[in-house]
Amino acid sequence: MEYRELRTKIWNMFDSDKLEALPQEWGIYNEFDREISRIGYATNLTPEIIERAKKLEADFILTHHDSWEFIFGMKKECNALLEAYHMTHAFFHAPLDDADFGTSASLAKALGINKTKKELPYAGLYYGGRMGELDREVSFESFADRLSEILEEPVRQYQNHNGVKKICVAAGGGNLTTEMKIAAERGCDTYVTGEYSLYSAQYARFAGMNLLVGSHTNTEIFGVQAMAEKVVEDTTVDVKRIWECND
């Protein structure tokens, strides 16, 4: 697929007005015209991930996060590697959190949560979480085991309610008590996120809401995978997940 076609496909997956309103929430680096044959995807962008993308012979990297500028010096090194290896990198942060195929939506789908609705406002334009229900109530233990199996990692578990039925999924950094309060007020008995803090654990206990915490990286990877697979639909472009630590 020609790069220009790929870029257009990605752009059309999101609300263009929102993209233009908050350009800091997405970006594409090192663009140039050529044929794209393989896309590598990951939640994050680090020098190690770029090196692994090179070994996979990927010529385009798609992520949820950009390289963080507050990890001093890393963004400069990442950009230098992308240029040296002739790779283009695209990231979509809030747009992917908000999308119907995005981070929280995809994790909720994997967990069997139905008829999810956008919740947890973010940056004035986007939403960062999804709320919905299981077909039937299940035990806390079985739901926690299911989440751990899906994420392929142990998860922190705080049981504060008997059974799991109505759930808020806030993939990634959804541990703020201001967000958890919305879930509690909407009647959620369980809250799933990708970051832990003392305050989130205390609030969940106070509100009587179960809290399950996976890693930031693994709770968001399903949305990145869905985005990558949508990009390559009806093309011959290969897509590969880039291994990364579950930070």
C-alpha positions as CSV (number, residue, x, y, z in Angstrom):
1,M,0.0,0.0,0.0
2,E,1.3,3.4,-0.9
3,Y,2.1,5.6,2.2
4,R,-0.4,8.3,1.1
5,E,-3.2,5.8,1.0
6,L,-2.3,4.4,4.4
7,R,-2.2,7.9,5.9
8,T,-5.7,8.7,4.5
9,K,-7.1,5.4,5.9
10,I,-5.8,6.3,9.3
11,W,-7.1,9.8,9.2
12,N,-10.6,8.6,8.1
13,M,-10.8,6.3,11.1
14,F,-11.2,9.3,13.4
15,D,-13.3,12.4,13.8
16,S,-11.3,15.0,11.8
17,D,-12.8,17.9,13.8
18,K,-11.5,16.4,17.0
19,L,-8.1,15.7,15.4
20,E,-7.7,19.3,14.3
21,A,-8.9,20.6,17.7
22,L,-6.3,18.8,19.8
23,P,-3.3,18.1,17.5
24,Q,-1.1,17.4,20.5
25,E,-3.1,14.1,21.1
26,W,-1.8,12.5,17.9
27,G,1.0,12.8,15.5
28,I,3.0,11.3,12.6
29,Y,6.8,11.6,12.3
30,N,9.2,11.0,9.5
31,E,6.8,10.9,6.6
32,F,7.9,10.2,3.1
33,D,6.3,8.5,0.1
34,R,7.0,4.8,-0.5
35,E,5.3,1.4,-0.5
36,I,4.4,0.2,3.0
37,S,4.6,-3.6,3.3
38,R,4.6,-4.2,7.1
39,I,3.2,-2.4,10.1
40,G,4.5,-3.0,13.6
41,Y,2.3,-1.9,16.5
42,A,2.8,-1.4,20.2
43,T,1.3,0.6,23.1
44,N,4.4,2.7,23.6
45,L,7.4,4.0,21.6
46,T,10.9,3.6,23.0
47,P,14.3,3.0,21.4
48,E,14.0,-0.7,22.2
49,I,10.6,-0.9,20.4
50,I,12.1,0.7,17.3
51,E,15.0,-1.7,17.3
52,R,12.5,-4.7,17.6
53,A,10.4,-3.1,14.7
54,K,13.6,-3.1,12.6
55,K,14.2,-6.8,13.3
56,L,10.6,-7.5,12.2
57,E,11.3,-5.5,9.0
58,A,8.5,-3.1,9.7
59,D,8.5,0.2,7.8
60,F,5.7,1.8,9.8
61,I,5.1,1.8,13.5
62,L,1.7,2.5,15.0
63,T,1.3,3.2,18.7
64,H,-1.0,4.6,21.3
65,H,1.6,6.7,23.1
66,D,4.3,8.9,21.6
67,S,7.8,8.8,23.1
68,W,7.5,10.8,26.4
69,E,9.4,14.1,26.4
70,F,9.6,13.9,30.2
71,I,11.7,10.8,29.9
72,F,14.5,13.2,29.2
73,G,16.4,12.5,25.9
74,M,14.3,9.6,24.8
75,K,12.2,11.4,22.2
76,K,15.3,12.7,20.5
77,E,16.9,9.3,20.4
78,C,13.6,7.7,19.0
79,N,13.4,10.4,16.3
80,A,17.0,9.8,15.3
81,L,16.4,6.0,15.0
82,L,13.2,6.5,13.0
83,E,15.2,8.6,10.5
84,A,18.1,6.3,10.4
85,Y,15.9,3.2,9.8
86,H,13.6,5.0,7.3
87,M,10.5,4.3,9.4
88,T,7.4,6.4,9.9
89,H,5.8,6.5,13.3
90,A,2.2,7.4,14.1
91,F,0.5,7.7,17.5
92,F,-3.1,8.3,18.5
93,H,-3.7,9.0,22.2
94,A,-7.0,10.5,23.1
95,P,-8.5,9.7,19.6
96,L,-7.9,6.0,20.2
97,D,-9.2,6.1,23.7
98,D,-12.4,7.7,22.4
99,A,-12.9,5.4,19.3
100,D,-15.5,2.7,19.1
101,F,-12.6,0.3,18.4
102,G,-10.3,1.9,20.9
103,T,-8.5,1.0,24.0
104,S,-11.3,0.7,26.6
105,A,-13.9,-0.4,24.0
106,S,-11.6,-3.3,22.8
107,L,-10.8,-4.5,26.3
108,A,-14.5,-4.3,27.2
109,K,-15.3,-6.4,24.2
110,A,-12.6,-9.0,25.1
111,L,-14.2,-9.3,28.5
112,G,-17.6,-9.9,27.1
113,I,-19.1,-6.6,28.3
114,N,-22.1,-5.7,26.2
115,K,-23.7,-2.5,24.9
116,T,-21.0,-0.2,26.2
117,K,-21.4,3.5,26.4
118,K,-18.7,6.2,26.4
119,E,-18.0,7.6,29.8
120,L,-15.2,9.5,31.6
121,P,-14.7,12.8,29.7
122,Y,-11.2,13.6,28.7
123,A,-9.7,16.9,27.4
124,G,-13.1,18.4,26.8
125,L,-13.7,16.5,23.5
126,Y,-12.9,12.9,24.1
127,Y,-14.0,10.1,26.4
128,G,-11.5,7.7,28.0
129,G,-13.7,4.9,29.4
130,R,-16.6,2.5,28.6
131,M,-19.4,1.2,30.8
132,G,-21.5,-1.8,30.2
133,E,-22.8,-5.1,31.6
134,L,-22.2,-8.8,31.4
135,D,-25.0,-11.1,30.2
136,R,-25.1,-12.4,33.7
137,E,-23.5,-11.7,37.1
138,V,-20.3,-13.7,37.7
139,S,-18.1,-14.1,40.7
140,F,-15.3,-11.7,41.5
141,E,-12.8,-14.5,41.3
142,S,-13.9,-15.8,37.9
143,F,-13.9,-12.3,36.4
144,A,-10.5,-11.5,37.9
145,D,-9.1,-14.7,36.4
146,R,-10.6,-13.9,33.0
147,L,-9.0,-10.4,33.0
148,S,-5.6,-11.9,34.0
149,E,-5.9,-14.5,31.2
150,I,-6.8,-11.8,28.6
151,L,-4.0,-9.5,29.7
152,E,-1.5,-12.4,30.1
153,E,-0.3,-11.0,33.4
154,P,-1.3,-11.1,37.1
155,V,-3.7,-8.3,38.0
156,R,-4.2,-6.4,41.3
157,Q,-7.4,-7.4,42.9
158,Y,-9.5,-5.5,45.4
159,Q,-12.9,-7.1,46.1
160,N,-15.4,-4.6,47.6
161,H,-18.6,-5.9,46.2
162,N,-20.2,-9.4,45.9
163,G,-20.3,-10.4,42.2
164,V,-19.6,-8.6,38.9
165,K,-22.2,-7.4,36.5
166,K,-22.0,-3.7,35.7
167,I,-18.4,-2.6,34.8
168,C,-16.5,0.5,33.9
169,V,-13.4,-0.2,31.8
170,A,-10.8,2.7,31.9
171,A,-7.8,1.2,30.1
172,G,-4.4,2.7,30.8
173,G,-4.3,5.6,33.2
174,G,-7.9,5.6,34.5
175,N,-7.0,5.5,38.2
176,L,-8.1,9.1,39.1
177,T,-10.7,9.2,41.8
178,T,-12.6,11.8,39.7
179,E,-13.1,9.2,37.0
180,M,-13.9,6.4,39.5
181,K,-16.6,8.7,41.1
182,I,-18.4,8.8,37.8
183,A,-18.5,5.0,37.6
184,A,-19.7,4.7,41.2
185,E,-22.5,7.2,40.6
186,R,-23.5,5.3,37.5
187,G,-24.0,2.1,39.6
188,C,-20.9,0.2,38.5
189,D,-20.0,-2.6,40.8
190,T,-16.5,-3.1,39.2
191,Y,-13.8,-0.8,37.9
192,V,-11.0,-2.0,35.6
193,T,-8.0,0.1,34.8
194,G,-4.3,0.1,34.0
195,E,-2.7,2.2,36.8
196,Y,-2.7,1.8,40.6
197,S,-2.5,4.4,43.3
198,L,-3.2,4.4,47.0
199,Y,-6.1,6.8,46.5
200,S,-7.8,4.7,43.9
201,A,-7.7,1.6,46.1
202,Q,-9.0,3.6,49.1
203,Y,-11.8,5.2,47.0
204,A,-12.9,1.8,45.6
205,R,-13.1,0.5,49.1
206,F,-15.1,3.5,50.3
207,A,-17.5,3.4,47.4
208,G,-18.0,-0.4,47.7
209,M,-16.8,-1.0,44.1
210,N,-14.5,-3.8,43.0
211,L,-11.1,-2.6,41.6
212,L,-9.0,-4.6,39.2
213,V,-5.7,-3.2,37.9
214,G,-3.6,-4.5,35.1
215,S,-0.6,-2.9,33.5
216,H,-1.0,0.4,31.5
217,T,0.6,-1.2,28.5
218,N,-1.4,-4.4,28.3
219,T,-4.8,-2.9,29.1
220,E,-4.4,-0.6,26.1
221,I,-2.8,-2.9,23.5
222,F,-6.1,-4.3,22.3
223,G,-7.1,-0.9,21.0
224,V,-3.8,-0.5,19.2
225,Q,-4.2,-4.0,17.6
226,A,-7.7,-3.1,16.5
227,M,-6.5,0.1,14.9
228,A,-3.7,-1.7,13.1
229,E,-6.0,-4.4,11.8
230,K,-8.5,-1.8,10.5
231,V,-5.7,0.0,8.6
232,V,-4.6,-3.1,6.7
233,E,-8.2,-4.3,5.8
234,D,-8.5,-5.2,2.1
235,T,-4.7,-4.8,1.6
236,T,-1.7,-7.1,1.4
237,V,0.1,-5.2,4.2
238,D,1.4,-7.4,6.9
239,V,0.9,-6.4,10.6
240,K,3.0,-7.6,13.6
241,R,2.8,-6.9,17.3
242,I,6.1,-5.5,18.7
243,W,6.9,-7.1,22.0
244,E,7.2,-4.7,24.9
245,C,7.4,-4.8,28.7
246,N,4.1,-4.6,30.5
247,D,4.9,-1.4,32.2
